[in-house]
Amino acid sequence: MTQTRGVHSIDHFSLFVPSLAEAEYFYRSFGLITENKETELTLTAGDGHLWAKIYPAERKSLAYISFNCYPQDYEFLLQQVRACGIQPEIVPHEGFWFSDPEGNRLNIKPGEKTIPDSKRIPPTRVSVADKRGTVTRDAVDKVEPHRLSHLLLFTADVPRAIAFYQQTLGLNLSDFSQDIIAFMHARHGCDHHLVAFAKSSGKGFHHAAWEVDSIDEVGNGATQMAAAGFKDGWGTGRHCLGSNYFHYVRDPWGSFCEYSADIDFISANINWPTGDFLPENSLYLWGPDVPAYFIHNTEIDGYKCPVSS
């Protein structure tokens, strides 16, 4: 193999959770479109794409992540995975399946590119003299994310995860901080990170990030979720790595959904200046202190979400 090939985007992801009814209320409050089919809850965003499938189980965990590739790259990606000593399971009309070193199920198949080819520039509200610059609280539209931006997983070995996802999926390293956290992007034009990894004592699902238009929508989303009873989380703030404005809302199982606006974009064939940043520069530029529960992997020792204050 003379050239590494890569996936271009996430098609969808899947979680196991203890209650589909709780999940439906949480994600609908967040602004996603939900459809409860009794044994499966689906999540769609404003772009109309089906982004997630949620299934019932005793505990919350990642079921799988499905990635899309260009048809011409499919066989090359299959060979890349085999070259790593893995024998993937080929399923007609589903592409092929395999597991990463920690047992996370991954799927690669030909499919549409769900991330834009260039940075989305949303419409801006221009403040002018002699005119109110915003609306009143009772006139705020419901925040409804446009699309999935990225996923972050806990891992016991960040460098191993980087190497594996480079060699199999062809993801590129964007930025990292020692062996603590790493951000990876797809090579065909992608947000600063499509998948990220944070160090823990074992695997786990940390958060899904969803794109909104502005810092106002990030803040309004936080208010929207607090009104629905979900006050715990972290934000509002701005990240250093990725540069996006953020607010994380804790779900009923101890993981998070993030409202994200204005994340860095890495165009296809761009030589991004990957950096190794000090830990104090790896999380946020400004915002509130990080709560202790934000970096706690709830899948290691079980979890019961306390009542929000």
N, C-alpha and C positions, 0 to 999 in steps of 0.2 A: 504494500500500500504506500503510495507516494504522497498522497494528500488526504488529510483528515476531512471527512464530511461531517455536517452537523444538522441537527433538527433546527427548525426555524421558529417554533412557538409551542406553547402549551395548548392542547385541544381542550382538556378538562381535567379536573382532579376529583377524587372521591374520598369521602370520610365515612367512618363508622361513628355513630353517636348513640347515647343511651335513649334518646327520645326524639322522634321525628316531629312531634307536636311542638316541643320546645325549640327545636331547630327552625321550624317553619316560622314561629313567632319572632325569633331572633333575626333571621335573615330577611324576613319581610320588613321588619322595623328598620333594618339597615338600609333598605331601599332596593333590594333585589327582588326579582319576580320569582315566586315559588310555585311549584305544583306538587301537591302531596298525593302520591299514588298508593298510599297505605304501606307499602313495603319499600318505597323509594321516594325521596324528595329531590326534585331538580331545582337548580338555581340558574336563572338567566339574568343578564344585565341589560342595560339600555341598548347595546349593540345588537340584541336579539340572539346572541350566541348562547348555547347551553354550556355553562362553565363548570358546573359541579353536580355530582350525584351523591346524595347522602343516604346511608343505609343504617338500619337499627342494629345495635350490638350492645353488649354489657358495658363496654368502656369506649371512650373516644380514641380513635387512632386513624392514621392515614391508611386508606384502602389501596390506592394506587394513584399514579400520575400518568396521563396519556399525552404524549408529545406528537406533534405533526412534523412531517418533513416533505420536501419536494419529491415527486415521484422518481426523478432521476437519481436521487441520493439514497433511495430506500435500500437497494442491494448493497451499496457501499457501507451503509450503517449496520446492516445485518452482519457483514464480514468484520466490521470493526468490533462488534460485540463478541463474535466468535474468536477473534484474535486475542481477546482478553481471557480466553479459557472458559467462556460461558456458552452453554448450549441453549439458545432461546427457544421458547415455544411459539411456533408459527400457527396462527389461528386465521382461517379464511375470513376476509373482510375486516379483520381487526389488526392486521400487521403482526408484529411479534412482541412477546412478553419475556421479561427477565427480571432479576432482582439485583439491587445494589448490594454492597458488602454487609449492610445491616438488615437486609431483608425487605426493604421498601420495594414494592412491585412497580415496575415501569413498563410502559407500552410505547412503541414507536410505529407509526403508520403514515402513509401518504395522506395529506389533508390540507385544508386551507390555512393560510397564514393569518393568525388571529391578532398579531401585533402589527401596527402600521409600519410602512416602510420608512417613515420619517416622523419626526416629533410632531405631535398634535398641538397646534396652537389654538387654544380656545378663544371665544370672543371675550373681550374685556369690557368692564364697566368703567367708563371714564368719568372721573369726578370733575365737575366744573363749578365755577362761582355761581352763586344765586340759585342753586338747585340742590336738593337733598342727595347725598351720595349713596344712600342705601334705602332699603325698605324697612318698615316696622316688623316686629317679630311675628305678628299675626298674618303678615303677607309673604312670609318666606315659603318658597316652593319646597316640596319634599325632596330631599337629596336622594338621587338615584344614580349610582355609579354607571359609567359607560362600559367598562370592561374589566377583566382581571388583569392586573399588572404583574404580580409575582407571588411566589410562595417561599416561605422560610421553614427549614427543617432543622431540628436538633440532630446532632451526630456526636458520637464518642471520639471521632477522629476527623477533624476538618481537613488536614492535608490529604488524607486518603480519599475523602469525598471529592475534593478538587480533582485529583488525578483520575478517579474513576469516571466522573462526568465529562472530563476532557476527552478521555480515551474512547468512551462509548457513545455519548451523545454529541460530542464535538462542541461542547460549550467552552467559551473563553472566560478566563479570569478577569474580572473588572477591577476589583480592589479587595484588600483583605487586611486583617490586623492579626499579626503573628499566627498562632494556631487557634485563635478565639472565634473569629468570624470571617466569612468569605462570601463574595458576591460574584455571580457568574451570568454571562449574557450569551444569547444566541448570535451567531455570526452573520446573519442575513438582515440586520437592522433590528434593533431591540432596545427596550428600556435598559437602564444601567444594570439591572439584574432581573433575570427570569426566574432563577432559583438561587437561594442563599442558604448558608449553613452556619449554625451557631454551636459552639462546643457545649457538651453536656456529658453526663455519665452514660447516656444511651440514646437511642433514637426517639424521635417524637415530632409531632406536627406543631409548629409555633404559630404561624399566621398566614392568612391570605390577604393580599393587598389589592384594593380596587380603585381604579382611576376616577377622580372627579375633576371638575374644571378649575377650581381655584382654592386659595386658602380660606375664603369665605365659605365654600362648600364643605371644606374639611371641618371648620368650626361649627357650621350649621348641622353637619352630620353628627358631631359629638352631642350637641344640644338635643337633636332628634332622638338619639339613642338613650340619653339620660331621661328624657320624657317617657320613654318606653320601659324604663326600669333598669337600664344597663349603664350604670354610672362609673363602674370600675374600668380602668384602662390606663393609657399613658398618652399625654399630649395636652394641648396642641403644641407642636414644635416643628423644627426643620432639621432634617438629617444632614450630616456632612457628606457621607458617601451615598451618592444618588441625588443629593440636593433637594429631595422632595419635601414638601410640607406634609405633616402626618398627624393623625389621631388614631390610636388603637383602642378598640372596644373589646373588653373581655367577654367571651361567650360563656354559656352555662357550664362548660367543661374545662375551663382554664386556659384555652388557647384564645386567639385574637383574630378580629377582622380589622383591617386598616383602611381608613380613608386616605388616599394619596393623591397629591396634586403636583404637577410640574417636575416630574422626575427627569434626570439626565437621560439623553438618548444617544446610543452608540450606533452610528450608521454602518451599513455593510462596507466591508473592506477598509475600515478605519483602524489605524494602529493606536488604540486607546492606551494612554500612559498608566498602566497598572501600578498601583502603589501599595506599599505595606505601611499602614498608619498605626500610630500609637493608640492603645485602647481608648484613651480619653478623647481621641478624635474620630473614633469609628462609629459612634452612635448618633450624636446630635450636636447641632450648632447652637441652638437655643431651645428652651422649653423647660418644663418642670423636671424635677429630679426623677430618675427612673425608679418606679416602685419595685420592691424586692420580688414580688410575684411575677413581674414581667419576664424575668430570666429563669423562672422555675419551670422545669420540665415536668408537667403534671402526669405524664404517662409512665414515669419511673416508679412512683409509689402510690398511685391512685389519687383521686382528687374529688372533693366536694366543694362546689363554689359557694362561698359565703354570701349572705344577703348584702346587696349593695347598701352603702351608707347614704 
